[in-house]
């Protein structure tokens, strides 16, 4: 055995061997495990070490499951349609098909360097005709079920470039290309009724093993609220305004009203005196994004000259326009109760509007407010509710309003229908045609896919239409119903379309008759472990859940949630900032692999910090991991032929190592797994020195445990120990707890009374020590939660109560 750890030769050798003889061969007798990365869009800049983090993590899980005896599905593909790829093509003046294929080739080369056990026979690409045929097929089914509909929507418009801009291109209300102020332009859009699934999307979060913070983000995005719709007649007009409020109990404190600038009544009710000011204000509001409008600290607004009539007391409420009210939430109109809402309080103070308190804390008297009071208390100044608590009045108010015909009890969601179409070239054509006689008609399945034509000009147009609109020979077609002349839909699908179902295609990627066969889907899906960044916590995951539920409803799949377990890896930062070319802080894996080897980089990616949190990259840190692997190499080289007998000490260390590494791996605390390897390897070295040898079982166990993390060196050392088969057929070691000393005990760890993990501690370990280790092991489950109580029963149990 070579005394030097020649990582370059070893990694080249085993990568070649695995390509010829994959370790993850299909075996129908084994249970399945589906581990999936969020597939990347092929960036022109390739992968950096931050991208590696998630890919290494999922590969470790996949290899561990192979050792546990599972048949693992671990595929990879490309999210290649959409805005990022098109913008890169425009920037480099290269057709998106050419630039995308070149980028895929580069990123695929880099992924091979990770030596992940991806099944490249199952590779998918959202731009392949055989793939987007089924993306179009899903849309066609949604159209037939009434979930797809057409609507005019205000979009970002640059009057200088004369083109539609995505939100990402209109940051802070200016065009990123020319710096012009962005306005809004109404264009027809295809929408998907994701709101029809709002309740199911919300309720089914309870059955998912996902980080609590992600569940909360989705819950907040769906935004279910209970309240009432209340009708205010407008003085001296025939109009009335319907407002949605979650606090109908405070109606007596409503002293003014605010309409969104886009509300349809603004133009109709404004008086001549205020018309110019309102028009100017509405134009200014049209240049802001919804996010900017919601987060602007300073409240702005303009009076319309009109008054609403409070339906309970007949008081006049001046009607204002302000951009902190959004047209697509509720009814686009709000009643304002400044005494009990912070935003309304700020607005009232700025514009000198009345503030009437209708809730006071129990036991206190009414007094002038210095800030909005948002707590519970007793109702005052409210004839219908006086004497009730605010909680009681909130529940009774909608019913009272319904009885009096002044409003109705209702449920509202922040979730809006999905704006699905894009006025861009690089996307899936929407499989519809427009016929003067038959209306909008879906393209028959036999004619799918509707292929994206090659064009010379793929830049956004100055008409606000997709570049496809200018290709007459493609646009002009015949109606599938009547055979008469018709025109194709020229808007394309968003990037989300292909990524909302790709995880299903991996089960049966070469099927040209079905999205995937039922047999393949029943075998592999749903995904057991989904690994990716927190930046996709809302939209991608929400859309994927929506698509899955729809496909479940039409009988394509037999499950209604796509991802059983979710793990969000943190970002890798450099110099305190996210890695990016513009910041000049990108660290390429290529140079590190050449200098230290793939195994060293894999292990360092996991050692750099807790995998679920952002971590700072330190180039020098990989040296320590590289030295560790050299230490492992020398341990085997020095003692593999000693044939020492097992000792009580070596048996204890071996079994303790198995137990600790397995527990930490299952909890996905990968940085502590690496530190555990270092700790126990040092103990094995000490034993070997003391006894002038160490039993072969200890060395084998160390190598098998290392295999998911550092597969090349593990495979080589396993052969050096005399084996002729791959280390991944060795089976995952099980700890013999009888070999652990009686000085240690196993304690179950609970969260809110449910056992989540087990921990081994010294019998005499005090409360602080046990709780500290417990919280470290449960870190990913506790993140973003508030610990209410810590219960420790010595020698028995730990229960952490959270909310």
Secondary structure, 3 states (H helix, E strand, C coil): CCCCCCHHHHHHHHHHHHHHCCCCCCCCCCCEEEEEECCECCCCCCCCHHHHHHHHHHHHHHHHHHHCCCEEECCCEECCCCHHHHHHHHHHCCCHHHHHHHHHHHHHHHHHHHCCCCCHHHCEECCCHHHHHHHHHHHHHHHHCCCEEEEEEEEEEECCCCEEECHHHCHHHECCCCCCEEEEEEEEEEEECHHHHHHHHHHHHHHCECCHHHHHHHHHHHCCEEEEEEEEEECCCCCEEEEEECCHHHHHHCCEEEECCCCCCHHHHCCHHHHHHHHHHHHHHHCCCHHHHHHCCCCCCEEEEEEEECCCCCCEEEEEECCCCCCCCCCCEEEECHHHCHHHHHHHHHHCCCCCCCEECCCCCCCCCCCCCCCCCEECCCCCCCCCEHHHHHHHHHHHHHHCCCEEEEEECCCCCEECEECCCCCCECCEEEECCCEEEECCHHHCCCCCCCCCCCCCCCCCCCHHHHCHHHHEEECCCCCCEEEECCCEECCHHHHCCHHHHHHHCCCCCCCCCHHHHHHHCCEEEEEEEHHHCCHHHHHHHHHHHHHHHCCCCCCCCCEEEEEEECCEEECCEECCCCCCCCCCHHHHHHHHCHHHHHHHHHHCCCCCCCEECCHHHHHHHHHHHHHHHHHHHHHCCCCCCCCHHHHHHHHHHHHHHHHHHHCCCHHHHHHHHHHHHHHHHHHHHHHCCCCHHHHHHHHHHHCCCCHHHHHHHHHHCCCCCCHHHCCCCCCCHHHCCCCEEEEEEEECCEEEEEEEEECCCCHHHHHHHHHHHCHHHHCCCCEEEEEEECCCEEEEEEC
